[in-house]
């Protein structure tokens, strides 16, 4: 029978780690790599008989992952964040996949729980991520949230919630804003200032989340998350502007044009989505005209 090791990196993960480790009891071994936690993270890890390693805190965890992947001796490796858990249905699925031949990694769907709700739209589902692979067949580039490099064939697990990693994502606006400040600074290190207006970066992301990826179907959660993600993208551009000390010209005409275009885009996207569900023929025709006028 194939064997598997779960690798979990932690930093003050006391609120979520117990749930995470409890869901990994089926694994043959669990590595917990702790980065100078000051809460009860380490004591929780000891409670679950995990093999504990200690590291200094770093901004980007991906390069450190490679170091501990080299220590794994089992045939398969599963990477799980400390705010994630593996449901029994997914564990059973992974056990089955471990018996397959010719595949070295699998993309797993991830169900994001944000502000207490599973977000089924807004660009957060199925949120595929490569976390399950044959040991020795995966390396991580040194970038935040970088996709791993797999040596060999990668397949995708079907997008059913019972086969998804459960990700207990942001639990409050405050937590989101704190992470936003950290992650946007990391983004600045690998991006260049865009020629589009700061406001355009905001509107583009909002419409992408709320309309194109149907965030409106997630209700008020979808609206709030779409706004926050739009703010995120705008802050990246603002920090790039600050970093480069760019003396870009700003005119009232440019700002007015950007806002007018955004209003037109909003009417286009709203009409476009209503067309998909409206059964009344006359109303559908009206929405099509509205979409055409704002295209």
N, C-alpha and C positions, 0 to 999 in steps of 0.2 A: 504493500500500500504506500502511495506517495505521502510525503511529509511536508509540513509547511511552517514557516516562521512569520509572525506578524511583527512589524517594526513601527514603533510609535514614538514620535518626538514630542517632548513636553516642555512647557514653560508656564508655571503657575496654573496648572490645568485641574486643580482640585475640584472645581464645579462639575466637570464633565468626564474626568478620567475613569471614575468608577464604572459608569455606564459603558464606556468604551472597552475597558478591560473585561468586564463581565461578559460582553458579547464576543470576546476572543478566547473563551475557555476551551473551545474545540480545537484551537491551534496546538501544534506540538511544542512550540516555544514562542515566547513573546519577549521582544527586546523593547525596553523603554529607555530612550536616550533623553536624559533630562538636562536642561540648559539653565542651571542656577536658580531653580524654583525656590521661593521663600514661603510657600504655603505647604499644604499637606500632600502635595503631588507624590513625593518619594515614598511616604508612608503608605499611600494607597497602592503604589506599584509593588511594594514589599508584600502587602496583604494578598496580592494575586500571584505571588511567587514569580514575578517577572524578572528577567535578567536585566539589571539596571546598569546603565553607563552614565557617566557624568561628563558634560562638555560645557565650555564657556558659551554665553549667549552670543548669537550672531544674527545679523539682519536677514540673511538668506539661508534657508535650511537645506536647499537642494544639494549643494556641494557636500554637506555633511552626510546626507543620505548615502552617497556613494561609499563613504568610509565604512558605514555599518552594513551595507549590503554585502561587502566583502567578507564580513564575519559570519554571515548566514551559512549554515551547513546543510539545511534541508533542501529538498528538491524544488520547492516552490516558496515564493516570498509574497507577502501581502503587506502593503503600506497603508496604515490607517492613521489619520490625524486624531488628536486627543479629543476633539469635539465631534467625532464620528462614531457610529456603531454599526455592527454587522448583524442584521436580523437573522434568525434561525433559517429562514427560507433562502437567504443569500448564502449562508454558510453551507447549506446542503448543496446548493448549486455549484459552489466553488469546489467542493469535494468531488463532485461528478466531473467537473472540467479538469481536475488534476489527473484524471485517468485517460484523458485524450492524448493523441499523438499528433505531432506535426505543427502544433501551435505553441508559441513561446510566450504570448501575453494576451490579455483580454482587457478591452475597454469596458468598464463598469458604469452603469447609470448611477447617478447620485441624486437623491431626493433632498433638497435644501429646505430646512425648516427655518423660516425667517420671521422674526417677531411673533413666534408661536404658531405659524401656519405653514403647511407644505405649499410651496410656490410651484404651481404646475405650468406656469407660463412665464412671461417677462424675461425669457432667455435663461431660466434657471432649471429647465427640465428638457431632456434627460441629463444634461450636464455631464456628458461622458468624460471619463478620466481613466488613465492607465495606472492601475495600482496593484495588479495581480499578474505575476509573471514567473517564468522559470528562473531560478537563481543563477546569476551570472550572465543573464541575457539583457540586462537593463542598466543604463547609466543616465544620470541627470545632468543637464547643462547647468552652468552656474548662474541661472537667472531665476528671479522670483516667479513662482507658478509656471515654471517651464515644463513643457511636455517631455517625458523621458524618451530616450533613444533606445529602440528595441532591436536586438539582433535576431531577425527571423520574422515569422508570420505573427501578425496581431489580428485577433477577431473581436467582434463586438457582441456583448451579451444583450439580449432583447430588452427593450425599455419597458419593463413591468416593475411596479413599485416593490413587489416582493423580492426582486432580484437587485434592488438598489442599496447602495450604501446610504445610511441615514446621516445627514450632515446637520447638526444643530448649529446653524450659522448664527447670524446676528440676533441677539435677544433684546436689543434696545437701540434706539437712535444714537444714544451716547456712545455705545460700543462701536457702532458703524462709523461715527465721526472720528473717533480715536484711531481706528484702523485706516480710515481714509487718509488721514494726515501722514501716516507711516507709508502706506502703499503708493500714494501719489508721489512722494519724494523718491521712492524707488523707481517709479515709472520715468521720472525726469532724467534719471541717469542713462536711460537707453532710448530716449526719444528726442526728436527735434521739434522746435516750434513750428506749428502748422500755419499756413497762410490764411486759413479761415479765421473768421472773427471768433473771439472767445464765446460770444453768445451763440454762434453757429454750432460750436462744439457741444454746448448744452442742448440746443434744440435737436440736433441730429441724434444724440444719444436718447433723449426722451422719446422721440417719435419711434426710434428703433425698438425701444423696450415696450412702450405703452401700446403702440399700434401694430407695427410689423411683427413683433413677437407676442402680441395679444395680451399685454399686461393688464388690460382692462378686464379680462376674464378672471383675474385674481382679486377683483374688487378693490377696496381701499388699500389693501396691501400692495397690489400691483401699481397703483398710482404713486404711493409713497416710495416704493422701491425704484420706480422709473425716475422719479424726481431726484432721489439720492444718487442714482447711477449717473444721471445727467450732471449733477453737481460735481461728482467725482471727475468726469471727463473735463469739465470746465476748469477745475482746480489744477489738473495736470498742465493744461495750457497756461494758466496764470503763473504757476511755478516755473514753467519753462521761460515765460516772459521775464520773470524776476531774475532767473539765473543768467539769461543772455543779455539782460539790460537792453532789450530791444526797444528802439525808439520808433515803433510802428506808428504811422499816421492814423488818427481816428477823426472821422468827421460825423456831423449830425446826419448827413445823408446816408452814410454807410450803416450807421446804427438803425436809422429808420427803415432802410431797405431790408436789413436782416430781420427785424421784427415783423415787417409786412410779409416777407417771404415765409416766415415761421407761421404766421396766422393762416396764410394760404395753404401751407403744408398741412396744418391741423385740419382744415376743412376737407382737404383731399383725402387724408387718411381716415377721417371719421366717416365720410361718404363711402370710401372703399370697403371698410369693415361692415357697414350697415347693409351694403349690397349683398354680402354673403349670407345674411340671415333673413332679410326682408322678403316676405311672401306676397305682399300686396304689389301687383304689377305696376300701378301708377306711382307708388312710392319708390319702387326700384328704379323706374325711369327718372324720377326726380333726383335720386341719389347719383345716378350715372351722369346726369347733366351737371350736377354740382361737382362731381369728381373731374369731369372734363374741363369745366371752367377754371378749376384750380390746379390743373396738371401743368 
